[in-house]
């Protein structure tokens, strides 16, 4: 009985590339040009079309921005004493927060992440939590 040996080459381990945000925005904006298709733009930029679709979704949500930019708007539900939730927007800035009641709470929902903060949050800790969630 003869033994047959076959050599199989395994592809190199795929590396996750990090693209600059400005370039991602540029790729997404190319898909909005008249006559452009996501598949063609992806092929022209040597990336997967599914990646471009994911970036388009982030772009539409306003999340394809530089970390240093301020004024990011997040949806926030405020529970008032009337027990009727109202939807407002919280602007993330470096401005000092106005005094708040100690019995309040903040609940943030971003994608699959949910954070609930009871009482008066420390501004520095809140900024770190928001930065982490928005990555």
N, C-alpha and C positions, 0 to 999 in steps of 0.2 A: 504494500500500500504506500503510495507516494504522498508526501505532505506538500501542499501548495502554500507558499507564503506570499501574501499580498501586502504591499506597503500602502498605507492610506495616509494622506496628508490632511491634517486638521487645519481648518482656517485659523488665522491669527485671532486671538481674543479681541472681541470688539471693544473699542474704546469709546467711552462717552465723551463727546466733544462739548465744550462750552463755547457758545457763540456770543459775541457781544450783543447787547440789547439793541443797539443802533442798527446792527446788521439784520437782526430778526425783524425789526420794524420795517426795514427796507425791503426784505423778502416779502413780508405780508402786504406791504403797499404795492408791490409789483403785481400781486394777484388781483388788485382792484382796477388795474388799467384795462381799458376797453380791449376785448378780444383775448385777454390773458386767461390761462387756466392754471389751477393749483398744480396739477400734474406737470405741466410744462415748466412753470417757475421752479418747482422743486427739482426737476431734472437739470435745468440750467444752473442751479446753485448746488448741485451734487448732494441733495438731502432728500429724505423720504417725504412723500406727499402727506403722510399722516402727521409728520412733525409740523409741516406748514399749517395743516388744519388746526392743530393744537395751538400754534402761535396765533392764528387768526382768532381763535376763541379768547385767548388772553388779551389780544389787542382790542376786541370788541368790549371786554369787561374793563378796559383801562388799566390792565395789570402789566402790560409790556412797557414799563417805564423804569427809568433809572432809580436806584434806591435812594439817592440823595435828594430826589424831587420831593417837595412837600405838597400838602394840599390833597393827599389821597383821600377819596371819599369812600366810606364804608357804610353799608346799610346797618342801621341800629334800630331795635324795637325798644321803646321806652314804656315801661309799665307805670302808669300814673295811679293816683289814689282812687280814681274812678274805675279802675280795673279794666279800662278800655285801652288796649294797646294802640299806640300811634307810631307810625313809621317816620323816622327822621334820618338825617345824615350826620355823621360825625366826621369833622375834618381833622386829620392828623397834622398838627402843626407844633411848633416849639413854643407857642404862646402859653402863658400860665393859665391853668384851668380855673374857672370860677369856683367859689366855695360850693360844696355839695352836701346834701344831707347824709348822715351816717347810715340811714336805713335803706338806701337805694341799692340798685344792682344794675350791672351792665351785662348784656349777653351779646356776644359777637358770633356770627355764623359766617364762615368763609370756606366754601367748598365742603370738604368732609370734616372740617375743624370747627368745633364749637367751644367757646370759652365763656364762662359766667364769672363775674367779679362782684362780690358782695361788699357793701360799704363804700368807703372812699378809697379809690385806687391811688397808689403812689404813681406820679406822672412818669418817673423814670422806668419803673417796672412795666407800666402800661405801654410805653413806647417800645420797650424791648419785646414785649409779647406781640405787639402789632407788627414790628419789623420781622419777627420770626414767622408769623402766620403768612405774611404777604410775600415771602420769598418764592 
